[in-house]
Amino acid sequence: MIKNQIPNIITLMNLLCGILSIYFLYNESIFFLPSLFVVLGAIFDFFDGMSARALKINSNIGKELDSLADIVTFGVAPSLITISLLKDFHSSCLIFENFLVYIPLLIALLSAYRLAKFNIDSRQTNSFIGLPTPANALFWISLPIISNIEKTSLYLWGIPFKELYSFMDKALINPYTIIILSLFMSILLVANLPLFSLKFKNLSWKENKDKFIFLIISLLLIIALNFFAIPIIIIVYIIESLIINITKK
């Protein structure tokens, strides 16, 4: 039946976005376009699961296809985008430092390992063990978007985006920070670290307090910082999960 294939079609659209992200990364001068395709892939990734639950469709093919699509969109594409951010560093660094530029490939490799583990881990039905690949991908693809904003004449709360970018450039978008963070967050992908999920079974504050707090903080950050909030939101997600784990213990 065609109805049974609707979630798979949406998953394939996610995969297409990942492929287009890689294509435009190496064939267009518009640097932020590959990042936008990863964002679009994340939207399709959200709706394929939602449509499967709404249509009450549960298939092994859909589960495997979803992981294969995620490897490309949230693993390979972000790792190559991150390496592209280091292009100038690669041309200026010493010979023995050249291998550092390729550390972001761990994003792709450990994303694949995490997705394979996710498919056989029964503990991850209502929460996550390790950083979810879409969250990791959104962190990395936000950096080119922020870099592109630097070229605009936009203002936020009366402050030029160029000045905000100058601060982010020193704090986050510099070669050594990117290399260290790519190593750290790649390890988080496969770490035995519980992180909360944003899946809602109901709208009860008591049962979903952690999720509501995260969403409120995220909304305030977006209002205050616009695109600059994206990497900070992912960091807040990790920190809040750590706090939840500590308080539960």
N, C-alpha and C positions, 0 to 999 in steps of 0.2 A: 504493500500500500504506500501511496505517496506520503500520507500523513506520517508514517513511521520514519521517513527519510528527512523530514523537516529539520530535526536537530543536527543530523549529519551534514545537511546542506549549509546550515549556519556555521558549523565547525569548519567546513571547507572554505568558507568565506574568511574565517580567521586565518587559515593557512595561506590563502591568497594574499591577505594583508601582509603576512610575514615575508612572502616571496617578493611582493612589490616593494616592501621596505628595503630589502637587500638590493633589488634592482635599481631603485632610485638613489641609493647610497653611492653607487659606483657609476651612474649614468646621468646624473643631474647635478647642477651647481647649487640647487636649493637644498641646503644642508638639513633644514628642519623637517622636510617632507618625509624622510624615512621614519622619523620619530612619530609623526602624525599617523602613519599607517600602523605602527605598533599600538597606538592608542585606539584606533579603529578596531584592530584585532582583539584588544581587550574587551571592547563593547560586544563584539560577536561572541567572545568566549563566555561572557556573562549570560547572554541570551540563549546560547545553545543548551546550557544546563537548565535554565528557566523553562524553555520550551519543552525539554524532555520531561521535566516534572509536571508541567501543565497538561501535556498529552499523555502522561503516565507511560512513557516509553523508557525501557531500561534494557540496553543491549550491550554486549561485550564489544561489538565492533565500534559503537559510538564512544565507549570508554577509551579504547586503544587509539581511535582516530583523533580524539581530543588531545591525548598526550603527544601524538606525532605533530599535530598542528602547533601545540604549545612549544615544542622544542624549537621549531623554526621561528615563531613570532616572538616568544619570550626568552629564548636562549641564544640562537645563532644571530638573529638580527641585532639585539642589544649589544652583544659582545663585539660585533663588527663596527657598530656605531661608536662604541666606547674606544675601540682602537683608532678610529678615524679622528677622535678628539685629540689623540696623541701624535698625530701626523707631524706637526711642527717639532715636537719634542724628539721624535725619531730622527729627524734630519739634523738636529743640532747636538744630540747626545754623543757621548763617547762610545767606541766600538763595544766595549764590554757591557755597556748599559742597554744595548739594543734589545736584548732578550726581555727586558722589563716591559717593553711596549706590547708584548704578546701575552702578558699575564691576564688581561681581560678575556682571553679565550677560555679561561676557567669558567666564566659565566655560562658559556654554551655547554661545556662538558659536565659541570655539576648540575646544571638545569636538567640535562638529559637523565642523569643519575637520580635526581630528586623525583622526576616525573615517573620513572620506572618504579621507584620505591613507593610512590604514592598509590600506584595501581594495586599493590599487594598489601598495603598497610591498612588494616581495619580500624586503627586508632584515629584516622583522619577523616571521619565522616562528619563530625560537627566542629572540629578544630583542625589546626595544622601542626605538624611536627617539622620544624624548619621553616625558613622564609619562603612563602609562595612565589612561584616564578613570575606571575603577573606583577606583583608588588615590586620585586627586584627589577623587572624590566622597566616599569614606570619610573623608577628612580633614575636609571641610566639614560633613558630617552628624554628625560626632562632637561638634561644638561645642554644638549644642542638647541633646544627650544629657547632656553634662557640665553644662550650665546647669541642666537639670532635676534632676540629682543633688544640686545645691546645696540643694534644698528638702527633701531627705530627712534622716533622723536616723541614717544608716548610718555605720559606722566602717571604716577601713582601717589595720591595724597600730596600732590604738589612737588613730588621728588621725581626728577627724570629717571627713566629706566636705566639710562647709562650709568648713573651714580650707584643705583642698586646693584647693577651688574658688576661694577668695579669692586664692590664689597664681596659679592659671591665669587668673583674670579679669584680673589685672594684667599677666601676661606674654603672654597670647594672645587672650583674649576681650574685646577692647576695640575700639571702632570703627575707629580709625586703623590698628591692627595688621591687622584683618580686611580693610580696604580695600587696604593695601599687599600683603598676602599673596595676596589674590584676583587682583591684577594680576600678581604674580610667578609664581604657580602656573599661571595661564592661559597665560603665555608659555612655561612649561615644557612645557605640553601639546603645543606645536608646535615646540619647540626641537629642533635637530639633535643631541640628546644621547642616547647609548646608555644604556639601563637594562636590568639583567638581568631575566629572566623566571623565574617560579617553576614552570615546566613541567619535570617530571622524566622523563628517558628511562630512567634506572636509579637505583639507590640508592648508587652509588659515591661515596665521600667525595671522591676526587680530582677527579672530573668535576663534582661539585655542591657543592664546598666553600663557595662564596659564598652559595648558597641555604641550606645548613644553618646557616651562621653567622648569617644574617639571621633564620631561624626560631627559633634558640636565643635570640638577643637579644630578639626579639618576645615569646617565651614568658616570659622573665624580666621584661620590662617589664609584661606583663599581670599576672603574679603580684604584682609590686611595686606597680603603680599602678592596676590594674583598668581601668575605662573611660577614665581619664585617659591611658592608654598609647596610645590609638588615633592621635591626631595625631602623637605622638612617633614611633611606628612608621613612619608615612609619611615623616617627616623623616629617620629612620635609613635607610630604603630609598633615598632620594635621595642622601644622603651616602655610603652604601656603594657605590652605583653610580658616583659621582664618583671615589671612591678606586680602584675597580677600573679605571676608564678611565685614571687617572693612572699606576697601576702597570703596566698593559699597555703604555702608551707608553714 
